[in-house]
Structures are given as structure tokens and as C-alpha cells.
């Protein structure tokens, strides 16, 4: 998701999306470490960046900016 789309989400939706993507990231990291998920290792990097982007939007909201 783009940052603009993330800003349009409600706080509850954003928190839920963070949890979902974080869980997907953990699953992929576990598969990668066990050797099962070598198909798309770039997906791990993309998910990490997406989680960081969402957490940044959530933090800015809480800071009141």
C-alpha cells in the first residue's frame, strides 16, 4: 500500500493491517530460515518496508501531527 492509502485508513483498520502484515512477515522469515520459502526472498524486504511505513503513519497520528 502507498502511504497516501495508509493515511486514509481508520486507526483500527491500520492496526489490524499492521498485525496481518507482521504475521505474514514472520511466517515468511520462518520459512526462509528453514529453507522452505526460497521462492520469493524479496517479499520479506517488501513486507518489512510496508510494516515500517504503516508504523510511521500510526506514530505520526499518535503524535498529533
PyMOL Python script that loads the backbone (N, CA, C, O; Angstrom):
from pymol import cmd

cmd.read_pdbstr("""\
ATOM      1  N   UNK A   1       0.834  -1.181   0.000  1.00  0.00           N
ATOM      2  CA  UNK A   1       0.000   0.000   0.000  1.00  0.00           C
ATOM      3  C   UNK A   1       0.877   1.243   0.000  1.00  0.00           C
ATOM      4  O   UNK A   1       1.967   1.268   0.573  1.00  0.00           O
ATOM      5  N   UNK A   2       0.376   2.242  -0.644  1.00  0.00           N
ATOM      6  CA  UNK A   2       1.090   3.509  -0.663  1.00  0.00           C
ATOM      7  C   UNK A   2       0.775   4.277   0.621  1.00  0.00           C
ATOM      8  O   UNK A   2      -0.226   4.015   1.288  1.00  0.00           O
ATOM      9  N   UNK A   3       1.633   5.213   0.945  1.00  0.00           N
ATOM     10  CA  UNK A   3       1.473   5.995   2.163  1.00  0.00           C
ATOM     11  C   UNK A   3       0.159   6.763   2.155  1.00  0.00           C
ATOM     12  O   UNK A   3      -0.501   6.881   3.187  1.00  0.00           O
ATOM     13  N   UNK A   4      -0.214   7.275   1.015  1.00  0.00           N
ATOM     14  CA  UNK A   4      -1.471   8.015   0.906  1.00  0.00           C
ATOM     15  C   UNK A   4      -2.657   7.120   1.286  1.00  0.00           C
ATOM     16  O   UNK A   4      -3.570   7.557   1.985  1.00  0.00           O
ATOM     17  N   UNK A   5      -2.636   5.886   0.829  1.00  0.00           N
ATOM     18  CA  UNK A   5      -3.716   4.944   1.144  1.00  0.00           C
ATOM     19  C   UNK A   5      -3.722   4.604   2.628  1.00  0.00           C
ATOM     20  O   UNK A   5      -4.787   4.442   3.223  1.00  0.00           O
ATOM     21  N   UNK A   6      -2.543   4.495   3.227  1.00  0.00           N
ATOM     22  CA  UNK A   6      -2.456   4.179   4.649  1.00  0.00           C
ATOM     23  C   UNK A   6      -3.022   5.309   5.493  1.00  0.00           C
ATOM     24  O   UNK A   6      -3.670   5.059   6.510  1.00  0.00           O
ATOM     25  N   UNK A   7      -2.786   6.544   5.084  1.00  0.00           N
ATOM     26  CA  UNK A   7      -3.295   7.687   5.842  1.00  0.00           C
ATOM     27  C   UNK A   7      -4.816   7.759   5.808  1.00  0.00           C
ATOM     28  O   UNK A   7      -5.430   8.321   6.715  1.00  0.00           O
ATOM     29  N   UNK A   8      -5.423   7.198   4.776  1.00  0.00           N
ATOM     30  CA  UNK A   8      -6.876   7.225   4.648  1.00  0.00           C
ATOM     31  C   UNK A   8      -7.563   6.178   5.513  1.00  0.00           C
ATOM     32  O   UNK A   8      -8.767   6.271   5.752  1.00  0.00           O
ATOM     33  N   UNK A   9      -6.812   5.175   5.991  1.00  0.00           N
ATOM     34  CA  UNK A   9      -7.393   4.130   6.826  1.00  0.00           C
ATOM     35  C   UNK A   9      -7.696   4.668   8.223  1.00  0.00           C
ATOM     36  O   UNK A   9      -7.022   5.571   8.718  1.00  0.00           O
ATOM     37  N   UNK A  10      -8.713   4.098   8.838  1.00  0.00           N
ATOM     38  CA  UNK A  10      -9.010   4.428  10.234  1.00  0.00           C
ATOM     39  C   UNK A  10      -7.945   3.783  11.116  1.00  0.00           C
ATOM     40  O   UNK A  10      -7.233   2.878  10.679  1.00  0.00           O
ATOM     41  N   UNK A  11      -7.841   4.246  12.344  1.00  0.00           N
ATOM     42  CA  UNK A  11      -6.817   3.752  13.264  1.00  0.00           C
ATOM     43  C   UNK A  11      -6.952   2.249  13.504  1.00  0.00           C
ATOM     44  O   UNK A  11      -5.954   1.530  13.537  1.00  0.00           O
ATOM     45  N   UNK A  12      -8.184   1.778  13.672  1.00  0.00           N
ATOM     46  CA  UNK A  12      -8.407   0.352  13.918  1.00  0.00           C
ATOM     47  C   UNK A  12      -8.018  -0.481  12.697  1.00  0.00           C
ATOM     48  O   UNK A  12      -7.423  -1.550  12.829  1.00  0.00           O
ATOM     49  N   UNK A  13      -8.356   0.018  11.520  1.00  0.00           N
ATOM     50  CA  UNK A  13      -8.010  -0.692  10.294  1.00  0.00           C
ATOM     51  C   UNK A  13      -6.495  -0.745  10.106  1.00  0.00           C
ATOM     52  O   UNK A  13      -5.946  -1.763   9.682  1.00  0.00           O
ATOM     53  N   UNK A  14      -5.833   0.354  10.422  1.00  0.00           N
ATOM     54  CA  UNK A  14      -4.381   0.411  10.291  1.00  0.00           C
ATOM     55  C   UNK A  14      -3.721  -0.566  11.265  1.00  0.00           C
ATOM     56  O   UNK A  14      -2.793  -1.282  10.887  1.00  0.00           O
ATOM     57  N   UNK A  15      -4.185  -0.601  12.503  1.00  0.00           N
ATOM     58  CA  UNK A  15      -3.632  -1.531  13.489  1.00  0.00           C
ATOM     59  C   UNK A  15      -3.833  -2.977  13.052  1.00  0.00           C
ATOM     60  O   UNK A  15      -2.933  -3.804  13.195  1.00  0.00           O
ATOM     61  N   UNK A  16      -5.007  -3.278  12.524  1.00  0.00           N
ATOM     62  CA  UNK A  16      -5.297  -4.625  12.049  1.00  0.00           C
ATOM     63  C   UNK A  16      -4.374  -4.986  10.881  1.00  0.00           C
ATOM     64  O   UNK A  16      -3.847  -6.096  10.820  1.00  0.00           O
ATOM     65  N   UNK A  17      -4.188  -4.059   9.976  1.00  0.00           N
ATOM     66  CA  UNK A  17      -3.323  -4.297   8.807  1.00  0.00           C
ATOM     67  C   UNK A  17      -1.879  -4.516   9.246  1.00  0.00           C
ATOM     68  O   UNK A  17      -1.182  -5.363   8.686  1.00  0.00           O
ATOM     69  N   UNK A  18      -1.425  -3.757  10.246  1.00  0.00           N
ATOM     70  CA  UNK A  18      -0.071  -3.948  10.778  1.00  0.00           C
ATOM     71  C   UNK A  18       0.081  -5.353  11.331  1.00  0.00           C
ATOM     72  O   UNK A  18       1.081  -6.021  11.071  1.00  0.00           O
ATOM     73  N   UNK A  19      -0.910  -5.808  12.095  1.00  0.00           N
ATOM     74  CA  UNK A  19      -0.850  -7.158  12.669  1.00  0.00           C
ATOM     75  C   UNK A  19      -0.820  -8.228  11.579  1.00  0.00           C
ATOM     76  O   UNK A  19      -0.061  -9.193  11.676  1.00  0.00           O
ATOM     77  N   UNK A  20      -1.641  -8.061  10.548  1.00  0.00           N
ATOM     78  CA  UNK A  20      -1.701  -9.049   9.471  1.00  0.00           C
ATOM     79  C   UNK A  20      -0.379  -9.132   8.713  1.00  0.00           C
ATOM     80  O   UNK A  20       0.136 -10.223   8.470  1.00  0.00           O
ATOM     81  N   UNK A  21       0.160  -7.994   8.346  1.00  0.00           N
ATOM     82  CA  UNK A  21       1.395  -7.977   7.567  1.00  0.00           C
ATOM     83  C   UNK A  21       2.567  -8.467   8.412  1.00  0.00           C
ATOM     84  O   UNK A  21       3.450  -9.160   7.905  1.00  0.00           O
ATOM     85  N   UNK A  22       2.583  -8.115   9.689  1.00  0.00           N
ATOM     86  CA  UNK A  22       3.639  -8.583  10.578  1.00  0.00           C
ATOM     87  C   UNK A  22       3.602 -10.101  10.703  1.00  0.00           C
ATOM     88  O   UNK A  22       4.648 -10.751  10.706  1.00  0.00           O
ATOM     89  N   UNK A  23       2.413 -10.664  10.807  1.00  0.00           N
ATOM     90  CA  UNK A  23       2.283 -12.116  10.900  1.00  0.00           C
ATOM     91  C   UNK A  23       2.753 -12.783   9.606  1.00  0.00           C
ATOM     92  O   UNK A  23       3.441 -13.803   9.649  1.00  0.00           O
ATOM     93  N   UNK A  24       2.388 -12.218   8.473  1.00  0.00           N
ATOM     94  CA  UNK A  24       2.842 -12.748   7.191  1.00  0.00           C
ATOM     95  C   UNK A  24       4.374 -12.684   7.089  1.00  0.00           C
ATOM     96  O   UNK A  24       5.014 -13.614   6.599  1.00  0.00           O
ATOM     97  N   UNK A  25       4.940 -11.577   7.558  1.00  0.00           N
ATOM     98  CA  UNK A  25       6.387 -11.412   7.543  1.00  0.00           C
ATOM     99  C   UNK A  25       7.053 -12.482   8.412  1.00  0.00           C
ATOM    100  O   UNK A  25       8.037 -13.093   7.996  1.00  0.00           O
ATOM    101  N   UNK A  26       6.528 -12.707   9.602  1.00  0.00           N
ATOM    102  CA  UNK A  26       7.098 -13.724  10.490  1.00  0.00           C
ATOM    103  C   UNK A  26       7.040 -15.106   9.851  1.00  0.00           C
ATOM    104  O   UNK A  26       7.996 -15.876   9.938  1.00  0.00           O
ATOM    105  N   UNK A  27       5.923 -15.416   9.212  1.00  0.00           N
ATOM    106  CA  UNK A  27       5.782 -16.713   8.546  1.00  0.00           C
ATOM    107  C   UNK A  27       6.814 -16.873   7.432  1.00  0.00           C
ATOM    108  O   UNK A  27       7.443 -17.924   7.309  1.00  0.00           O
ATOM    109  N   UNK A  28       6.983 -15.835   6.628  1.00  0.00           N
ATOM    110  CA  UNK A  28       7.958 -15.903   5.547  1.00  0.00           C
ATOM    111  C   UNK A  28       9.388 -16.015   6.077  1.00  0.00           C
ATOM    112  O   UNK A  28      10.205 -16.745   5.516  1.00  0.00           O
ATOM    113  N   UNK A  29       9.687 -15.296   7.152  1.00  0.00           N
ATOM    114  CA  UNK A  29      11.024 -15.371   7.729  1.00  0.00           C
ATOM    115  C   UNK A  29      11.310 -16.767   8.264  1.00  0.00           C
ATOM    116  O   UNK A  29      12.421 -17.279   8.122  1.00  0.00           O
ATOM    117  N   UNK A  30      10.305 -17.379   8.880  1.00  0.00           N
ATOM    118  CA  UNK A  30      10.474 -18.737   9.394  1.00  0.00           C
ATOM    119  C   UNK A  30      10.692 -19.722   8.250  1.00  0.00           C
ATOM    120  O   UNK A  30      11.564 -20.587   8.327  1.00  0.00           O
ATOM    121  N   UNK A  31       9.903 -19.589   7.198  1.00  0.00           N
ATOM    122  CA  UNK A  31      10.073 -20.467   6.042  1.00  0.00           C
ATOM    123  C   UNK A  31      11.435 -20.271   5.394  1.00  0.00           C
ATOM    124  O   UNK A  31      12.073 -21.232   4.962  1.00  0.00           O
ATOM    125  N   UNK A  32      11.871 -19.028   5.330  1.00  0.00           N
ATOM    126  CA  UNK A  32      13.172 -18.728   4.732  1.00  0.00           C
ATOM    127  C   UNK A  32      14.296 -19.367   5.546  1.00  0.00           C
ATOM    128  O   UNK A  32      15.242 -19.918   4.985  1.00  0.00           O
ATOM    129  N   UNK A  33      14.185 -19.290   6.866  1.00  0.00           N
ATOM    130  CA  UNK A  33      15.227 -19.852   7.733  1.00  0.00           C
ATOM    131  C   UNK A  33      15.267 -21.368   7.677  1.00  0.00           C
ATOM    132  O   UNK A  33      16.329 -21.970   7.837  1.00  0.00           O
ATOM    133  N   UNK A  34      14.113 -21.988   7.450  1.00  0.00           N
ATOM    134  CA  UNK A  34      14.078 -23.447   7.378  1.00  0.00           C
ATOM    135  C   UNK A  34      14.350 -23.950   5.969  1.00  0.00           C
ATOM    136  O   UNK A  34      14.481 -25.155   5.755  1.00  0.00           O
ATOM    137  N   UNK A  35      14.436 -23.044   5.011  1.00  0.00           N
ATOM    138  CA  UNK A  35      14.762 -23.431   3.650  1.00  0.00           C
ATOM    139  C   UNK A  35      13.560 -23.703   2.768  1.00  0.00           C
ATOM    140  O   UNK A  35      13.726 -24.095   1.612  1.00  0.00           O
ATOM    141  N   UNK A  36      12.351 -23.504   3.282  1.00  0.00           N
ATOM    142  CA  UNK A  36      11.139 -23.790   2.511  1.00  0.00           C
ATOM    143  C   UNK A  36      10.739 -22.637   1.597  1.00  0.00           C
ATOM    144  O   UNK A  36      10.213 -22.872   0.509  1.00  0.00           O
ATOM    145  N   UNK A  37      10.972 -21.420   2.009  1.00  0.00           N
ATOM    146  CA  UNK A  37      10.444 -20.272   1.292  1.00  0.00           C
ATOM    147  C   UNK A  37      11.444 -19.547   0.425  1.00  0.00           C
ATOM    148  O   UNK A  37      11.459 -18.316   0.405  1.00  0.00           O
ATOM    149  N   UNK A  38      12.272 -20.265  -0.286  1.00  0.00           N
ATOM    150  CA  UNK A  38      13.297 -19.630  -1.095  1.00  0.00           C
ATOM    151  C   UNK A  38      12.746 -19.090  -2.412  1.00  0.00           C
ATOM    152  O   UNK A  38      13.509 -18.561  -3.220  1.00  0.00           O
ATOM    153  N   UNK A  39      11.447 -19.211  -2.645  1.00  0.00           N
ATOM    154  CA  UNK A  39      10.853 -18.772  -3.898  1.00  0.00           C
ATOM    155  C   UNK A  39      10.900 -17.260  -4.064  1.00  0.00           C
ATOM    156  O   UNK A  39      11.297 -16.767  -5.119  1.00  0.00           O
ATOM    157  N   UNK A  40      10.504 -16.524  -3.040  1.00  0.00           N
ATOM    158  CA  UNK A  40      10.406 -15.072  -3.142  1.00  0.00           C
ATOM    159  C   UNK A  40      11.072 -14.384  -1.946  1.00  0.00           C
ATOM    160  O   UNK A  40      10.375 -13.836  -1.092  1.00  0.00           O
ATOM    161  N   UNK A  41      12.380 -14.402  -1.872  1.00  0.00           N
ATOM    162  CA  UNK A  41      13.034 -13.765  -0.732  1.00  0.00           C
ATOM    163  C   UNK A  41      12.881 -12.251  -0.733  1.00  0.00           C
ATOM    164  O   UNK A  41      13.003 -11.616   0.315  1.00  0.00           O
ATOM    165  N   UNK A  42      12.616 -11.665  -1.900  1.00  0.00           N
ATOM    166  CA  UNK A  42      12.448 -10.211  -1.961  1.00  0.00           C
ATOM    167  C   UNK A  42      11.157  -9.791  -1.256  1.00  0.00           C
ATOM    168  O   UNK A  42      11.037  -8.646  -0.820  1.00  0.00           O
ATOM    169  N   UNK A  43      10.208 -10.690  -1.144  1.00  0.00           N
ATOM    170  CA  UNK A  43       8.930 -10.395  -0.474  1.00  0.00           C
ATOM    171  C   UNK A  43       9.171 -10.023   0.993  1.00  0.00           C
ATOM    172  O   UNK A  43       8.449  -9.193   1.545  1.00  0.00           O
ATOM    173  N   UNK A  44      10.165 -10.623   1.618  1.00  0.00           N
ATOM    174  CA  UNK A  44      10.481 -10.316   3.019  1.00  0.00           C
ATOM    175  C   UNK A  44      10.875  -8.849   3.148  1.00  0.00           C
ATOM    176  O   UNK A  44      10.422  -8.151   4.055  1.00  0.00           O
ATOM    177  N   UNK A  45      11.721  -8.391   2.234  1.00  0.00           N
ATOM    178  CA  UNK A  45      12.163  -6.995   2.273  1.00  0.00           C
ATOM    179  C   UNK A  45      10.991  -6.045   2.052  1.00  0.00           C
ATOM    180  O   UNK A  45      10.878  -5.023   2.728  1.00  0.00           O
ATOM    181  N   UNK A  46      10.125  -6.384   1.110  1.00  0.00           N
ATOM    182  CA  UNK A  46       8.971  -5.533   0.821  1.00  0.00           C
ATOM    183  C   UNK A  46       8.018  -5.461   2.007  1.00  0.00           C
ATOM    184  O   UNK A  46       7.479  -4.397   2.309  1.00  0.00           O
ATOM    185  N   UNK A  47       7.809  -6.589   2.679  1.00  0.00           N
ATOM    186  CA  UNK A  47       6.924  -6.595   3.845  1.00  0.00           C
ATOM    187  C   UNK A  47       7.524  -5.806   5.000  1.00  0.00           C
ATOM    188  O   UNK A  47       6.802  -5.103   5.708  1.00  0.00           O
ATOM    189  N   UNK A  48       8.845  -5.913   5.201  1.00  0.00           N
ATOM    190  CA  UNK A  48       9.494  -5.132   6.260  1.00  0.00           C
ATOM    191  C   UNK A  48       9.290  -3.650   6.033  1.00  0.00           C
ATOM    192  O   UNK A  48       8.998  -2.901   6.966  1.00  0.00           O
ATOM    193  N   UNK A  49       9.446  -3.232   4.792  1.00  0.00           N
ATOM    194  CA  UNK A  49       9.280  -1.815   4.465  1.00  0.00           C
ATOM    195  C   UNK A  49       7.828  -1.381   4.633  1.00  0.00           C
ATOM    196  O   UNK A  49       7.555  -0.268   5.081  1.00  0.00           O
ATOM    197  N   UNK A  50       6.902  -2.261   4.272  1.00  0.00           N
ATOM    198  CA  UNK A  50       5.487  -1.928   4.416  1.00  0.00           C
ATOM    199  C   UNK A  50       5.105  -1.783   5.887  1.00  0.00           C
ATOM    200  O   UNK A  50       4.363  -0.871   6.251  1.00  0.00           O
ATOM    201  N   UNK A  51       5.608  -2.676   6.726  1.00  0.00           N
ATOM    202  CA  UNK A  51       5.338  -2.579   8.167  1.00  0.00           C
ATOM    203  C   UNK A  51       5.912  -1.273   8.714  1.00  0.00           C
ATOM    204  O   UNK A  51       5.249  -0.585   9.491  1.00  0.00           O
ATOM    205  N   UNK A  52       7.119  -0.930   8.323  1.00  0.00           N
ATOM    206  CA  UNK A  52       7.740   0.314   8.791  1.00  0.00           C
ATOM    207  C   UNK A  52       6.925   1.522   8.348  1.00  0.00           C
ATOM    208  O   UNK A  52       6.744   2.468   9.115  1.00  0.00           O
ATOM    209  N   UNK A  53       6.438   1.492   7.123  1.00  0.00           N
ATOM    210  CA  UNK A  53       5.633   2.596   6.597  1.00  0.00           C
ATOM    211  C   UNK A  53       4.348   2.744   7.416  1.00  0.00           C
ATOM    212  O   UNK A  53       3.959   3.855   7.775  1.00  0.00           O
ATOM    213  N   UNK A  54       3.695   1.617   7.707  1.00  0.00           N
ATOM    214  CA  UNK A  54       2.449   1.660   8.474  1.00  0.00           C
ATOM    215  C   UNK A  54       2.694   2.128   9.905  1.00  0.00           C
ATOM    216  O   UNK A  54       1.906   2.900  10.452  1.00  0.00           O
ATOM    217  N   UNK A  55       3.784   1.661  10.510  1.00  0.00           N
ATOM    218  CA  UNK A  55       4.096   2.085  11.873  1.00  0.00           C
ATOM    219  C   UNK A  55       4.411   3.570  11.921  1.00  0.00           C
ATOM    220  O   UNK A  55       4.082   4.237  12.901  1.00  0.00           O
ATOM    221  N   UNK A  56       5.033   4.092  10.893  1.00  0.00           N
ATOM    222  CA  UNK A  56       5.324   5.521  10.831  1.00  0.00           C
ATOM    223  C   UNK A  56       4.036   6.329  10.776  1.00  0.00           C
ATOM    224  O   UNK A  56       3.897   7.328  11.482  1.00  0.00           O
ATOM    225  N   UNK A  57       3.098   5.906   9.946  1.00  0.00           N
ATOM    226  CA  UNK A  57       1.817   6.599   9.848  1.00  0.00           C
ATOM    227  C   UNK A  57       1.097   6.556  11.195  1.00  0.00           C
ATOM    228  O   UNK A  57       0.539   7.563  11.631  1.00  0.00           O
ATOM    229  N   UNK A  58       1.107   5.400  11.853  1.00  0.00           N
ATOM    230  CA  UNK A  58       0.446   5.260  13.150  1.00  0.00           C
ATOM    231  C   UNK A  58       1.119   6.161  14.189  1.00  0.00           C
ATOM    232  O   UNK A  58       0.434   6.783  15.001  1.00  0.00           O
ATOM    233  N   UNK A  59       2.433   6.236  14.171  1.00  0.00           N
ATOM    234  CA  UNK A  59       3.157   7.064  15.139  1.00  0.00           C
ATOM    235  C   UNK A  59       2.874   8.544  14.924  1.00  0.00           C
ATOM    236  O   UNK A  59       2.697   9.289  15.888  1.00  0.00           O
ATOM    237  N   UNK A  60       2.831   8.969  13.683  1.00  0.00           N
ATOM    238  CA  UNK A  60       2.545  10.374  13.378  1.00  0.00           C
ATOM    239  C   UNK A  60       1.154  10.737  13.862  1.00  0.00           C
ATOM    240  O   UNK A  60       0.940  11.832  14.383  1.00  0.00           O
ATOM    241  N   UNK A  61       0.206   9.825  13.691  1.00  0.00           N
ATOM    242  CA  UNK A  61      -1.164  10.078  14.174  1.00  0.00           C
ATOM    243  C   UNK A  61      -1.192  10.245  15.675  1.00  0.00           C
ATOM    244  O   UNK A  61      -1.841  11.153  16.194  1.00  0.00           O
ATOM    245  N   UNK A  62      -0.483   9.365  16.378  1.00  0.00           N
ATOM    246  CA  UNK A  62      -0.475   9.426  17.846  1.00  0.00           C
ATOM    247  C   UNK A  62       0.241  10.670  18.345  1.00  0.00           C
ATOM    248  O   UNK A  62      -0.087  11.188  19.413  1.00  0.00           O
ATOM    249  N   UNK A  63       1.205  11.150  17.593  1.00  0.00           N
ATOM    250  CA  UNK A  63       1.936  12.354  17.970  1.00  0.00           C
ATOM    251  C   UNK A  63       1.094  13.607  17.737  1.00  0.00           C
ATOM    252  O   UNK A  63       1.408  14.681  18.251  1.00  0.00           O
ATOM    253  N   UNK A  64       0.031  13.461  16.964  1.00  0.00           N
ATOM    254  CA  UNK A  64      -0.869  14.583  16.741  1.00  0.00           C
ATOM    255  C   UNK A  64      -0.465  15.494  15.614  1.00  0.00           C
ATOM    256  O   UNK A  64      -0.857  16.661  15.604  1.00  0.00           O
ATOM    257  N   UNK A  65       0.290  15.015  14.679  1.00  0.00           N
ATOM    258  CA  UNK A  65       0.717  15.875  13.562  1.00  0.00           C
ATOM    259  C   UNK A  65      -0.156  15.688  12.386  1.00  0.00           C
ATOM    260  O   UNK A  65       0.052  16.328  11.355  1.00  0.00           O
TER     261      UNK A  65
END
""", "prot")
cmd.dss("prot")
cmd.show_as("cartoon", "prot")
cmd.util.cbc("prot")
cmd.orient("prot")
